[in-house]
């Protein structure tokens, strides 16, 4: 389906986790793509995130050969898009966006779900098998305590999204949309030159909608 030299036929989702990436993965599967699904607990995701942190793009390219479409970290939430756009100039790139505060709430809920009720979500995420996600959040995002470093986390989220939008400005092979507001096939299928399926657009892994716990007070 794809050209391994230019990336023709491949789709890379550059959106952060908790911006609808799981729904997008399911949608891409329904459109016929072989999707490299992201999850903090699976082997290939941990492997790919470690490779990105270590800068081993040759090995990342070997994994990319096996799939048509990619989402979640390290394809989203990092600066891997710079290498991807050079290495695969004919690929298509999708940026899933979400308002910052709901994104933060959803992320914190996901960390709590993965690690349990704790004041140290990254430590418990690591203990639960999210090795790559923990390393990416701490070493790439620069966040060791998502509760105490909320402002820094939101700044990283804003700045990376802005950098991606600027990098692909005017490119025909780039599409940005907010899946929390635009939950239908129209713009995605138009962008990918695919017929609209006779199916509802997927809504996978919805957040629980509650606010994250406050930073614990000492003393």
N, C-alpha and C positions, 0 to 999 in steps of 0.2 A: 504493500500500500504506500510505502514511503521511499524516498530517495535518501540513502544513508550519507551521501556526500553533501547535499545542499539542505537536507531536512524537509524537502517537499513532502507533504502529507502528514507531517508531525505537528502536534499541538502542545504547546507548553503553557500551563496556567501559572502566572506569576503572582497570584494573590496570596495573602497571608492565610494561615489556618484560621478557621472560624469566619470566613467571608463567603461561605457557600461552596467551598471546594469539593466537599463530599457529594453534594448534589450535582455539581458540574461533572465530576467523575462518572456518576451514574448516567447522566445525560449523554456524555461522550460514548460510553459503552452502548447505549441504546442507539446511537448514531453509527455504530459499527467500528469504533476505534478499539484497539487493544490498549487498555489503560494500565499504566503503572500506578496503582492506587497507593496513596500515602496514608500512613498511620504510625503513631509513635511507637507502637509495640511490634511492628513486623520487621523481619530481618532486612529486606531490601531497603526500607526507609532508613533504618538505623545505619546501614552500610553507606547509603548515598549521602546522608547528612555528615557522617564522619569524613567521607571523601571530600565534600565541599569545604569543610573546615580545614582540612589538610591541603587543599588546593590541587587534588589529583583529578584533573579534568579528563585525562586520558582514560582512566578507569570509569569515570562517569559516562563517557562516550560509549564504552563497551556495553554498559547497562542500557543506555538509550537505544542501542541497536535492536533490543528485544521487544520494544513497545512502540506504539504510535502516539500516545498522549500521556501527559504527565501533570501531576498537581501536588500541592502541599509541599512542605519543606523537603529538600532544599531548593526546589524550583521556585517556590514562593517564599517570601520573607527574607531573602538574601540578595546579594549582588550577583548571583549566578546568571541573571538575565544578560549581563554584559558579555559574558563568554558565549552564552547560548545564541545571542543574536549575531555574533560574528561567525560562530561555528556552523550555524544552521540558518543561513540568510533567507531561505525560502520556506522556513517553517512559519506557522501562525502562532501568535502570542496573544493570550487572553489575560486581562487583569480583572480579577473580581474585587470589587470595592465594597466597603461598609462604613457607616458613620463611626468615628473613633470610640465614643463612649459605649455604644452597644457592642462593638467589637471587643473592647476591653472586658466588659461584663461577661460576654460569652467565653472568652479565653480563660478568664479566672474560674468560671464555672466548670470548664473542661478540665483544667488543672486539678481542681478540687475533686472532680469525679474520678480522675485517674489516680489521684494520690490519697484520697480520703480527707477527713476534716483535720487540717493541720495548718500551722503558721509558716511552714517551710515547704511550699508546693513543689519547688524544683527537686528537693531532696526526695520527696515521696514519689514524684514522677520517675526519677532515676531508679528508685527501688522497685518500681512497678514495671521496669523494662524499657522506659522511654529514654534510653541512653543518648541517642542521637539528638532528640528534641532538647534534652537538658543541655547538651553541649552547644547546640546552635543558639539557644536562648541566652546562655551565659557568655559564649565566646564571640558570637556574631552580633547578636542584639546588644550585648553589653549589660545584660540584666541578670542579676543574681538573686534578687528579691522582688518579684513582680508586685507584691503588695506595697512595699515601701518605695519602690521606684516607678510608681504609676506614671508620673509626669515624663520621665525619661523613656518609658516604654511607648507612651503615646507619641512622643516626639519622633522616636525611631520609626514608628508606623507611618506617621505623616510624611516624614522626610523621604523614606524609601518609596512610598507610593508616588510622591511628587517627582522623584528622580526617574522612575520608570515611565511616567507620563511624558516627561520632558525628553527622555531618550528615544521614545517611539513616536514623538509628535509628527504627524503627517504621514506615517507609514501605513500603507494599505493592508499590511499583514498583521496589524495590531487592533485589538478590540477591548475596550474597557466597559464594564457594566456592573450595576449593583444588583446582585441576585436577591437581596432582601426586598427590593422594590420592583424588580422586573423578572418575576418568576414565570416566564413563558419562553417558548422556543424561538420567537420571531427573530430577534437580532442575532442570536447565536447561529441559527441555521443559515441566515443570510450571509453572515461572515464566513462560515465554513462551506458555503455552497452546497448545503444539504437540504433535502426535502424535510418539511416539518412532519414529525411523526404524529400518528393518531393516538397520542398518549399524553397524560398530564405531565407537566414538567416535574422532575423529581424534587422532593423536599426531604433530604436525608439529614440525620444527626441534628435535629433542631435543639437549640439551647433551652435551658430550663427557665430562663427569664428572670432569675433573681439576682439581686445586686451582690457583688463580692463582699466577703467579710472585711471589716475594717482592720487596719494595721494593729496588731496587739500592742497594748500599752504596758510599759514596765514601770516599776517603782510604786 
